[in-house]
Amino acid sequence: MSETGINSNEEVFVSLLYPNAESRDFHADKNNLPNISEDVCDELGLTEIFGLRSSSLSDFFTVSEEVIKYRQSTISDMLEIPELEKTLSEVHPILEDIKELRRLDSSGTSSGDSYLYSITEIELYVSCINTLNAGFASVRDRIKSRAFGDLADLIFRLAESEYYKELNKKLTALAARVHEVKSVTIGVNLDRELRPESAGVISVNSETFKSGKVLDKILRFSFKNDAFTCIAELSAFGKGQSDNKREALTGAFNAAIEDVFRSSVRGWRAVVGEYVLENTDFILRLLPEIEFVSRAANLVRELRDHPGCAVTAPDIRPMEEKAFAAKGLYNPRVALAIEDEIVTNDLSFDEAAHIYVLTGPNRGGKSVITVALGAAQALSQLGLPVPAESAEISPVSGIFTHFPEGAEDTIDKGRLGEECARLREIFDSSDADSMILLDESLSSTGAYEASYLASEILTAFAARGSRGIFSTHLHELAASVPEINSRSKERGGVSVDTLVAGIEEGKRSFKIIRAKPDGKSYARDIAEKYGLTFDKLMKD
């Protein structure tokens, strides 16, 4: 029996995210994943805009070019063939029901020996296969990705197999019997003192019993007493009865119904265990993948439909190239939060700049572009299109962020101590292939101390060969870039350069340019904003 439950000497593997079983098993070990944590996903805004419910984004990151390109093809089909998303959205709740049924069984809420439980799982399995079969049949000739092509062909084979047809036929007949049961006739033997000695099901019926009350007989225009007219209700279902009594009676009925259908199901229990359960295992394995590609396609469509927003499948370069070059880059969370057309920027790393010191006015776009860089890098390593017009990106071994923490200072170390401890932790956890995103780090101390500390930290990252952005108000740090580069080169490190969040005609343009900063222009901008220029002060 293969992974998919098809009797064959050939192992069949299907995944929407992994090209082969080896790559899937490799990624199942979290130690093999790039260091991109859920906290980083939160700070980059990806957790919010993705909205996964049953899995975590950090489970899906990869550094494998093969896996990334495989996923790009999968997502391309999702975007080009809307019917695929419709099919997956229809099968998703069925898979959730199977998952819940398994959970109840494993928790002891439902017995694994329950015949009715088995019928329910078979029904859900058949419904799942039928839904996928119908959905893929109408679009198979338009599918280009290996993932959806393999899945569609497998579903077709399952649906057309004699084994499945026979299963469907038996299920239809048995399910009809189960679902037509509306009532049972109970027999109770009494002793001489009219105390119950034993009880059992006399028959199962396809119609409900009727009340024997006079008013109910008048309303239904029937005064006859027959086998389906109730002459006295069982007290366990009367008002004021305890839950224990209700549960006891319900349990007794369930056990009786199980016995009624035991003989019908016993003959094909082997089918349930060997064929259906194995196939539902295979399909359930696709559940997080289905949610992931569905949410990914929805996110890309939302961005693509936003004014001025482009999305593109990046050209994936080898990790050793340390490539990142994007035209028309933007922050996806900001884009989805505003109605206006968003400002885009070009950003690339090269031999003269593996790390940038980004300065500029407050609210001038420094944090936005820093997050945009990290979001594009992360999305590329999920195998998804990135928010840009075009992009070339190498995978990184990890993304590390150090963003403002607000007022959550600790008492024992203080804000500066916490920042320094966190920066040291980032340095120790990262390597030459990591991306470092520092936004207004060391803002908790004076400019002189902060500039010195920042210079030491940047020099260490540059000497190691990491890449990233240090967004800062410390113009002295930008001025020390030549010294940083000199010390980095002595260690065989990479170069640092400067970026500036631009101001055009005294207004923030949110454009990021590669240039040397002019601290006076930012001070002048702030003075103008708050009316603190000499002319305005004297005029007032």
HELIX and SHEET records of a PDB file:
HELIX    1   1 ALA A   21  ALA A   28  1                                   8    
HELIX    2   2 LYS A   30  ASN A   32  5                                   3    
HELIX    3   3 GLU A   38  GLU A   43  1                                   6    
HELIX    4   4 LEU A   46  PHE A   50  1                                   5    
HELIX    5   5 LEU A   57  ASP A   59  5                                   3    
HELIX    6   6 GLU A   65  GLU A   80  1                                  16    
HELIX    7   7 PRO A   82  SER A  107  1                                  26    
HELIX    8   8 TYR A  115  ALA A  137  1                                  23    
HELIX    9   9 ARG A  140  ARG A  142  5                                   3    
HELIX   10  10 ARG A  146  GLU A  160  1                                  15    
HELIX   11  11 GLU A  162  HIS A  179  1                                  18    
HELIX   12  12 VAL A  214  LEU A  219  1                                   6    
HELIX   13  13 SER A  235  PHE A  237  5                                   3    
HELIX   14  14 ASP A  243  ARG A  266  1                                  24    
HELIX   15  15 ARG A  269  VAL A  271  1                                   3    
HELIX   16  16 VAL A  272  VAL A  276  3                                   5    
HELIX   17  17 LEU A  277  ARG A  285  1                                   9    
HELIX   18  18 LEU A  287  ASP A  305  1                                  19    
HELIX   19  19 MET A  319  GLU A  321  5                                   3    
HELIX   20  20 PRO A  332  ALA A  337  1                                   6    
HELIX   21  21 LYS A  366  SER A  380  1                                  15    
HELIX   22  22 GLY A  414  SER A  429  1                                  16    
HELIX   23  23 ALA A  447  ARG A  464  1                                  18    
HELIX   24  24 HIS A  475  ALA A  479  1                                   5    
HELIX   25  25 VAL A  481  GLU A  490  1                                  10    
HELIX   26  26 GLY A  519  LYS A  529  1                                  11    
HELIX   27  27 PHE A  534  LYS A  539  1                                   6    
SHEET    1   A 2 SER A 183  LEU A 190  0                                        
SHEET    2   A 2 PRO A 196  ASN A 205 -1                                        
SHEET    1   B 4 ASP A 315  ILE A 316  0                                        
SHEET    2   B 4 SER A 390  ILE A 393  1                                        
SHEET    3   B 4 PHE A 324  LEU A 329 -1                                        
SHEET    4   B 4 ASN A 345  SER A 348 -1                                        
SHEET    1   C 6 GLY A 398  HIS A 402  0                                        
SHEET    2   C 6 SER A 434  ASP A 439  1                                        
SHEET    3   C 6 ARG A 467  SER A 471  1                                        
SHEET    4   C 6 ILE A 355  THR A 359  1                                        
SHEET    5   C 6 VAL A 496  GLU A 504  1                                        
SHEET    6   C 6 LYS A 507  ILE A 513 -1                                        
END                                                                             
